[in-house]
Every structure is written in C-alpha cells, then in structure tokens.
C-alpha cells in the first residue's frame, strides 16, 4: 500500500474534478449535452428536473469552462442562448462512458443497455479502458499502483 | 444528432450508476479505498469529513455491493470491521482514473499531479482511454456516436 498518510489530499485532482462535476444532476446535464442537447428547454424536457436546479447546474458548468453559452436566433425571434461543450467539456467524456459501462454491467435492464456508444469511423462499440504508456491495455485496478506525483504535498 | 426525444432516459445506466456513486464524498471514499484504506478511523482521518457522513457513505457502498464489511481482530482487542472493495467496486476504477486525469489536466497545481497511477507490471503511467471493439484506441468524444441499445425504451 501507498503510504496514504504521508501525503495531503488537499490538491487531489479527483477532489478538484468533483468540485466541478461531483453532483448527480451535473453528470446528467452533461449526458444530454453529449447526446447533442443544446437548449435550455430541451435540457429541461430531457431531464425532467426543476428549472432552477437546471439553471444552477448549467451556470456552474459555464463558470468552469465545461460548457459555453452561444447566442442563436431563429427567424423572427429574439436572440436566445444555447449551451455547447467546450474542449474542456469534451475531455470529460471518458468519465461518462466509464460511468455508463459500469451501470450497463451491474444495473442494466434484462434486455440490455439503453444506449450504445460506438466508434463513428467503424461502427464498433466503444469502451472506457485503462492503458499504460508502454502499450499495455485493458488494465484492471489490481494491475495498477499509485505513487506521489510531482505536486504531492507532504503532511506536516 | 441521435434523436434524443424518441427515447426515455428512465433506464439510463449513467443515472443508475449515479444513484450509487453520484455524490462527491462517495467518490472520495472510493479514492481512499483504492489507495488501500480499509478502516473507518483511517477513512475519517484521510477525508477529514464528518463521521456520520462517512458512516452513511460507507453504508450506501456496502448496500450496493461496492464495498464489503470484513471482520478483523488485533491481538487482545475485540473484533472490528474493515471495508474491502468487491469485484463490483474494483470495476469502478476507470471512473476514478478518468476523473483524476481530467483534474490533472485542467486543475492540477503548477508543480503537477499529486498522484500518479502506474502499471504495476512495467511502471509506465496509466491513462483512462476510449477504445472500440475493432481496436481503434485513444478515441475522443467527437469520434463517437450513440444509438439506442437493446434496452432502449421508446417514449410513449
């Protein structure tokens, strides 16, 4: 075991990520964004959640640069706002796919998954996997270890 | 765009996964479990969170089969309980690594990541990646699409 208690978790990247997306509705908003939803009314319809909750979650994601507001205007209508994934937001996708596949494996309906993520280029289904920089793929938790990184803070 | 509004999200695996782990402290408890922490006092020390909150999170994870309680007894002491990751819990590890690497990229200290996950077999750093069943690796969100799976529920 990594000597957990010699290092602070204050600057842990898991913690910092969860400060942005560590809330159930935030991930569900992102799910809809990855599915192509961009407008407030469509998020509200897809999620069936309270509008003030949705507003807060969208504002948090914009504040952290995960979504950005983009104006649009339909003919004869006033300008309105859409929400688009930024590059930072697109990079969260492996988290969502990993959450989905765990649910698919442990809690899907008997009929199977509700959604399949596939590779646009070839049509084959996509999985979130762990791979090392030396090219070993499909690693399990048990194949890995952790060590303090360059930013590790020693406990006083 | 996948025609989002023809299908229900009721049986979405992301939602079901978040019913188990969609809460910031739950992921932080799991972080410590992956780091090798097993005892209540050690979780409390590592996380610095309220003990009743920790108790609830551990109970939820046990209830869903992510952790299991294991009795242990130190010489001359009464029997106590440790928390061990189950196979179901170990399979959540890609989610944690994906959360961590996003935080490493977008919010780490200037010095770098606090923690490095590496492959025990070869020492190389580990990444969470998306790969398709036909062998295409390192896929980005933009390289993928979604389609209804066998369990998709049509909207009435």
Interface residues (C-beta under 8 A of the other chain):
Chain A: X1 X2 X4 X5 X7 X8 X9 X11 X12 X13 X14 X15 X16 X17 X18 X19 X20 X22 X23 X24 X27 X28 X31 X32 X34 X35 X36 X37 X42 X45 X46 X47 X85 X88 X90 X91 X92 X93 X94 X95 X96 X97 X98 X99 X100 X101 X102 X103 X104 X105 X106 X107 X108 X109 X110 X111 X112 X113 X114 X115 X116 X117 X118 X119 X120 X121 X122 X124 X125 X126 X127 X128 X129 X130 X131 X132 X133 X134 X136 X137 X139 X140 X141 X142 X143 X144 X145 X146 X147 X148 X149 X150 X151 X152 X153
Chain B: X1 X2 X4 X5 X7 X8 X9 X11 X12 X13 X14 X15 X16 X17 X18 X19 X20 X21 X22 X23 X24 X27 X28 X31 X32 X34 X35 X36 X37 X42 X45 X46 X47 X85 X88 X90 X91 X92 X93 X94 X95 X96 X97 X98 X99 X100 X101 X102 X103 X104 X105 X106 X107 X108 X109 X110 X111 X112 X113 X114 X115 X116 X117 X118 X119 X120 X121 X122 X124 X125 X126 X127 X128 X129 X130 X131 X132 X133 X134 X136 X137 X139 X140 X141 X142 X143 X144 X145 X146 X147 X148 X149 X150 X151 X152 X153
